[in-house]
């Protein structure tokens, strides 16, 4: 190893140690934490000369940051726990974090940097479907696994179905699960016959809109209005007026928090209030806080609701709140945090089983995990196979509802059964057939 490379590795290790120790082990006071980091650096050549680098890519600034920061902090928490327990294969995890700003071009730059310069063995993250689709092709070419822990576009894990090997995995509820849930809630459970769809112009919004229209068609329903808007739009009056004039009884949404809040606020300004039912992003803090009273009652699919319904969830919530101290003791994006946390445990279970850091061996282990992985969302018992890279099936998510500025269980029966961990069922009904690349 050259002297310059040694300095770079030591600096990366110090930065990661500060991030992980400071972010996740608040049980130690600052003096002890800094002392531990100093000791780690002092013994660098003996104990931590070769940490395992894992990329973490997501939007840590901007409109998607509510999701990105929560995901990153969940990842940090898991990495700190694993490192405190001795690491993996006798080595510490080193998180190489990059802010993709929810921009496709930035995601592409980061992917190339993490692969070619940082030499990561895997990457977790991706919040935005468009960024995932633009970026993960570089990992596919390099044979490095990606664990999508938030991006939900149905195409994400099927982008390379035409290739003999697929390095893209996911532990989030994809849109072919969520869209039928949204339609079932609106049309069947609540009996609305006239629905409008409002979706943003991103890949996420438009792929989600397409899934909604397919799910509606199965029920014999056609939306009375289908409207589009751009990220950072602040006036939804035109779209809402078209929906109102068409007689819409409910608004189905596919977008992220800031623009979703503009929809709720726009209805308030028009003096027109109909229910909002949409994808999981209606649980974002920057929707709930910016929409205020206008966001009350909004419903969305959730893989995780911030309630201590199992010992594992209780431990996660307590540790997260103590470590990161979010406003009002509310995780900004609980789903992102929980799935981020679980993604690291899934990945490290595969590394441990593989006994190696080569991408093909980690991928093979992910496709045939021998031991269950207890997570916050679920217990992952053989979550992946060679032909199925989705850890979450249609029976796992439940409906959440915004109530008093928090997301709670929408249905009492789900609340009562929340202590029963829902596990993967590949035969679960309710999901559209995943979209394959043409």
Order of alpha helices (4+ residues) and beta strands (2+ residues): alpha-alpha-alpha-beta-alpha-beta-alpha-beta-alpha-beta-beta-alpha-beta-alpha-beta-alpha-beta-alpha-beta-alpha-beta-alpha-alpha-alpha-beta-beta-beta-beta-alpha
